[in-house]
Amino acid sequence: MQLLHLFRYFVTHLLLFYAVATEKQCHDDCRAVPSRLVGPTRPSDEMDALGNPIHRPTRPYPHHVASTEEYDFPRFCEMGCTLFFISSAGVPRSLWPRSTLERCMDQCDDTYRYNVTVGYSDVLEMARLECRDGCQIGLLRCQPGYFCLQASPDKTKRYAGGDMLQCPAGTYRGLAYDQVSECVSCPPNHWREDVKGKSLSSCRKCPANTSTRNRSGSTSIQDCLRCPAGTMSTEGASCKCITPQACDANQLPFPADAEKRDSVPYIGRW
């Protein structure tokens, strides 16, 4: 019982590490100068990083623009990172008509909305655009256990793609920032029945003397089939001949040894 509690404690904190590490990386990206992944987008820009027009309630106030030196604008980008991962946590795609990226950007627009006498606030507008940059950086980083479909503008000037989706059963994805668009299949002789696998270790090994017959991405222990006669395996390994002669196609059991056919492992063929 104590070992079970320790195992659960380890798994819980490992998953928390993956989630925090990804969000922290996104925060660090917001402060990367001058090679930030997205932006910084400013009200004077006509298009955002995805090529879509920047929505502005009105044109900037034509006179003096307030000083922005006192504001730590990357913090608003970090908020976008946080909103992106919150937007996708436990939300089935079928229940939402809008993508993860669009939901995140909608939250940025709602968080930093404003209504002032001149109809425009340059400071809040910069905060809003920084937040939207954070949403896009979050999509580029993608949380372990998920894969991210990168976004591109479509003919309706909305975002095609832009979703962070759960890795299906039989697959996993860790902290691979250079590979976010797809999950990795569990290797042969392993299986995983749950979604959101975050590492190779989340794929369970087939029992001894079974294998998936070189099939990857197995989703059930039922995919682990008994090794053919004359072969055996250890946990998570392929079936191999017990002896050089065990897999000889001409080696047949004597009638008196017929009951041995059900033994595991069985040396011989039938």
N, C-alpha and C positions, 0 to 999 in steps of 0.2 A: 504493500500500500504506500509506503514512504517513497519507494522508487517511482511509483506512478505519479505521485505529487511532484517529485523532482523533475520528471520528464515533462509534465504539463507546464511547470514553471519555466523550464528551459525553452519549450516551444513558444509559449506566450511571449517571452521576452525577445526571442529571436525574430518573431513576426513584427513586434513593435520596433525592433532595431531597423528592419528593412523599411518600414513605413517612414520612420523618423529620418533615416539616412537619405531617402529620396527627397523628402520635403526640404531637408537641410541643403541638399545639393541644389535644389531649385532656388532656395534663398541665396546661396552663394553665387549662382548664375546671375541673379538680379544685380549683384554688386560687382560683377566682372567688368572691368574697364581695361581697354576699350572694346574687348571682344565679347560683348554680351550676345547671347544666342538670339534674342529678339529685342529690338528697340535700342535705346529708349525712344518710344514714340512720343511726339510732341504735337500740340494743336496746330502748328504750322504745316504739318505733313498732310498731304492730300490722301495718301493711301496707308493702310497698316501693313505689317510684314507679310500678310497673306494676299495682298493686292486688292483688298476691299476698301471702298471709300470710308473715311472716318466720319462717323455720325457726330455732328455738332448742332446743338440747339440753335445757335446763332453764330455769326462770324465774330471773331475776337473784337473786344472793345478797341476802337481805333486810337485811343490816347495812351496814357501811361500804363504800362503793365507792372503789376506788383512784383516786388523782388521775391525770387524763389530760393535765394541762397540759404535762408534759414530753415528750409524744409528738407527732410531726409526722404526724398522721393523713392529711392529703392525699397523703402519699407512698404509702400503701396504695391510695388511689384511683388514683394513677399506675401502680401495679403492675397494677391491673385493666385500664387502658388497654393496657399492653404485652401482657398475657395475651390480650386480645381479638384484637389484630392477629396475634399468633402463632397463635391457635386457628384462624384462617381462612386462613393462608398456605399455598397449594398443597394444600388439602384439598378434594377433590370432594365435593359435598353428598351424592351417592349412596352414599358409603362411610360416612356417619355417620347414625345414627338420631336424633341430637340436634342442635339448632340451634347456630350459632356462639355465641350468647349463653349458652345452657345449658352448653356446653363450657367457656366462660370462667368462668362462675359455679362450676361443679364444681371447676375448678382453684383458684379462690379458697378454696372450702371445704376443699380438700385442703391448700393451702399454710398456711392459718391454723387448722388443726384443733388441738384441744387435749384433754388428759385430766388434769384436776387433781382434787384430793381433794373439793372442793366441787361438782364437776361443771360449773363455770361460770367463765369468765374474762372480766370485763367489758372488759379491754383487748384481748384477742384477738378477742372478739366484735365490737368496734367496728372493728378492723382488717379482719375478714372482710367486714363490711357496707360499709366504705369501698371495698374491692377490688371488690365486686359493683356498687357505684355506678360505678366506673371502666369496668366492662364495658358498662354501659348508655350511658355517655357515648360510648364508642368506637363503639357502634352508631349513635348520633345523628350522629357526625362522618363515619364511613365512609371507608375508604381509597380514593384515586384508582385507577381501573381496576376498581373494584367498585361494586355497588349494594347497598343495605342494606334489607331488608324489616323494617320496624319491628315491635316485639313488642307483644302485648296478652295479658292473661290469658284462658285458655279455661275451659271447665267442669270440666276435670280439675285446675285450679289449676297448670297448667304454662304455658309461654310459647308462644303461637301466633306464628309468624313468628320474628323475631330472627336472621335469617341475613345474612351478608355474602357475596355471590356475585359471580363474575367477570362483567365486562361481556362479552357474546358478540361474536363476529366482526361487523364492520360497525358497531360502536358504540364509544363512549369515555365516560369521565367524569373530570373533573379535580377541582380543589379547590373544588367548589361545595357548601359546607356547607348551603345552603338547598335543595339538590336532591340528595338521597341515595337516593331510592327507585327511580330509573330511570336508565339510561344514555342518552346522546344519540346518535342515528344519524349516521353520517358523511354529510355533505351530498351532493347530487347531483354526479356527475362525480368522485367520490372512492370509494375502496374500502379495506377492511382485512380481511385474512384471519385474523389472530391475535386471541385473546381478550385481555382486560385492557388495552384502549386507555386511555391516561391524558390525552390532549389531542387537539385537532383536528389538530395536526401529525402525529399518529400515523396519520391517514388518508392514504393515498397518492393522488396525482392520476392521473386517467386520462391516457393519452398524447394527444398532439396529434392532432386530427382524429378523435377518438372521444368518446363521452359515454355516460352511463347513461340518457339519455332522461328526465331529471327524476326518476329513481328515487333515493331516499336509502337508506342502510344497506347498500350493496353489499358483498359479501364476497369478491369475486374480480375479477381484472383482466378476466376473461371477460365481466363485466357491462358493460365499456366497449365499446360497439358503434360500428362505423364510422359517421361522419356521413353522412346521406343525400346524394344527389347534389345539387350546387349549394350545399353548405354546407361549412364548415370550423370548426375550433376550435383554441385553444391548450391547453396542459396544464391540466387541471382546470376547463375552461370549457365552456359549452354551445355547441352547433353553431349557427352563424349563416350567413346567406346571404352568399356571396362578393361578389355585386353585387346591386343591387335587382332585376335581371332574372333572376338565377341560379335563384331559386326559383319562377319563373313556371311554373305547371302546363302552360301551352301551349307551353313551349319544349322542343322535342324535337331530338335530334341527327340530322344528316344521315346517311344510310347510310355514307358515307365516313368519318364520325367515330365509327363504332360502337366501334372499338378503344379510344377514349378513355374509355369507360365505366368501365374498371378503373383509371383514373388517380386519384390522390389529391392535391389535391381535384379533382373533376371539375365543370366549369361546365356545367350543363344538367341535364336530367331524362330518364329513360327508363322 
